[in-house]
Amino acid sequence: MDAPSRAETLIAEHGGRVTRTRVAVLEVLLAADRSLSHDEIAAALTAQGIRHDRVTLYRTLDWLVDAGVAHRMTGGDERTRRFGVAATAPHEHAHFHCDRCGKVVCLEGLAPAVAVNLPGGYELDRAELVLHGACPTCGKTS
């Protein structure tokens, strides 16, 4: 019997059922060097010959985020969500969005300092810091 993969181990450690879809989606995220959109994840699964449907993929991503295995952030167009493996818990670092190619990367060494004076009765649950500009590849082309 083969040893469990890193994806299988992470899912089990977070109390989840180890399913084919969860493992496949997490393996795509683990192999990526950046955060991926739902469509990019779906395309990667299709390229690997892994059958899936949109609803199951959304539910899988929701579970991975809720369990703390992955994190979700808003993309540059404010409608696209991107997903990445949660390297730290909680997910407290900034992101860089290349406005030219759309690539979003985690800036692990840059923890945002949130100093907000909210009105009485408000409670802050989370904050997102996204820096915009050009990635090294796109910056070379200008």
C-alpha positions as CSV (number, residue, x, y, z in Angstrom):
1,M,0.0,0.0,0.0
2,D,1.4,3.4,-1.0
3,A,2.1,6.1,1.6
4,P,-0.5,8.9,1.7
5,S,0.4,11.9,-0.5
6,R,1.0,15.3,1.1
7,A,-2.6,16.4,-0.1
8,E,-4.2,13.3,1.6
9,T,-2.2,13.9,4.8
10,L,-3.2,17.6,4.9
11,I,-6.9,16.8,4.4
12,A,-6.9,14.1,7.0
13,E,-5.0,16.3,9.5
14,H,-7.7,18.9,9.1
15,G,-10.5,16.4,9.9
16,G,-11.8,16.0,6.3
17,R,-12.8,13.0,4.3
18,V,-10.1,12.2,1.8
19,T,-11.9,12.2,-1.5
20,R,-10.7,12.1,-5.1
21,T,-11.7,15.7,-5.8
22,R,-10.3,17.1,-2.6
23,V,-7.0,15.4,-3.2
24,A,-6.8,16.4,-6.9
25,V,-7.7,20.1,-6.2
26,L,-5.2,20.3,-3.3
27,E,-2.5,18.7,-5.5
28,V,-3.1,21.4,-8.1
29,L,-2.8,24.1,-5.5
30,L,0.3,22.6,-4.0
31,A,2.0,22.4,-7.4
32,A,1.2,26.0,-8.3
33,D,3.7,28.8,-7.7
34,R,0.9,31.3,-7.3
35,S,-2.7,31.6,-6.3
36,L,-5.2,30.2,-8.9
37,S,-8.7,31.2,-9.9
38,H,-11.5,28.6,-10.0
39,D,-11.2,28.5,-13.8
40,E,-7.5,27.9,-13.6
41,I,-8.0,25.0,-11.2
42,A,-10.7,23.6,-13.4
43,A,-8.4,23.8,-16.4
44,A,-5.6,22.0,-14.6
45,L,-8.0,19.2,-13.5
46,T,-9.2,18.8,-17.1
47,A,-5.7,18.8,-18.4
48,Q,-4.9,15.9,-16.0
49,G,-8.0,14.0,-17.2
50,I,-9.7,14.4,-13.8
51,R,-13.5,14.6,-14.2
52,H,-15.2,17.3,-12.1
53,D,-18.1,19.7,-12.2
54,R,-18.3,23.4,-11.2
55,V,-20.4,22.9,-8.1
56,T,-18.2,20.1,-6.7
57,L,-15.2,22.3,-7.3
58,Y,-16.7,25.3,-5.5
59,R,-17.7,23.1,-2.6
60,T,-14.3,21.5,-2.5
61,L,-12.6,24.9,-2.4
62,D,-15.0,26.2,0.2
63,W,-14.1,23.2,2.4
64,L,-10.4,23.6,1.9
65,V,-10.7,27.3,3.0
66,D,-13.1,26.6,5.9
67,A,-10.7,23.8,7.2
68,G,-7.7,26.2,7.0
69,V,-5.9,24.1,4.3
70,A,-6.2,26.8,1.7
71,H,-6.9,30.5,1.6
72,R,-9.1,32.6,-0.6
73,M,-8.4,36.2,-1.7
74,T,-10.1,38.6,-4.1
75,G,-8.4,39.1,-7.4
76,G,-7.6,42.3,-9.1
77,D,-11.0,42.7,-10.7
78,E,-12.8,42.3,-7.3
79,R,-15.0,39.5,-8.7
80,T,-12.5,36.8,-9.2
81,R,-11.5,34.7,-6.2
82,R,-8.1,33.1,-6.1
83,F,-7.0,30.2,-4.0
84,G,-3.7,29.1,-2.6
85,V,-2.4,26.6,0.0
86,A,-2.4,28.2,3.5
87,A,1.3,28.2,4.4
88,T,0.5,29.8,7.8
89,A,-2.5,29.9,10.0
90,P,-4.2,32.3,10.2
91,H,-3.6,33.7,6.7
92,E,-1.9,37.0,7.6
93,H,0.2,38.3,4.9
94,A,0.0,40.6,1.9
95,H,-0.5,39.7,-1.8
96,F,0.9,41.1,-5.0
97,H,-1.3,41.3,-8.1
98,C,0.3,41.9,-11.5
99,D,-2.1,44.2,-13.3
100,R,-0.6,43.1,-16.6
101,C,-0.8,39.3,-16.5
102,G,-3.2,38.8,-13.5
103,K,-0.7,36.7,-11.5
104,V,-1.3,36.9,-7.7
105,V,1.5,35.8,-5.4
106,C,1.7,35.6,-1.6
107,L,4.2,37.9,0.1
108,E,4.9,35.7,3.1
109,G,7.5,38.0,4.6
110,L,5.1,41.0,4.5
111,A,2.6,40.9,7.3
112,P,0.1,43.8,7.0
113,A,-0.2,45.9,10.1
114,V,-3.8,46.8,10.5
115,A,-4.4,49.9,12.6
116,V,-8.0,50.8,12.2
117,N,-10.1,52.8,14.5
118,L,-13.6,51.3,13.9
119,P,-16.7,52.9,15.2
120,G,-18.3,51.5,18.4
121,G,-19.9,48.1,18.0
122,Y,-17.9,47.1,14.9
123,E,-15.6,44.0,15.0
124,L,-12.9,43.4,12.5
125,D,-12.7,39.8,11.4
126,R,-10.1,40.1,8.7
127,A,-8.4,42.5,6.3
128,E,-6.8,42.0,2.9
129,L,-3.8,43.9,1.6
130,V,-3.2,43.6,-2.1
131,L,-0.3,45.5,-3.7
132,H,-0.7,46.2,-7.5
133,G,2.0,46.6,-10.1
134,A,4.0,44.5,-12.6
135,C,5.6,41.1,-11.8
136,P,9.3,40.6,-12.8
137,T,8.3,39.0,-16.2
138,C,5.9,41.8,-17.1
139,G,8.1,44.5,-15.8
140,K,10.9,43.5,-18.2
141,T,8.6,43.9,-21.2
142,S,7.9,47.6,-20.6
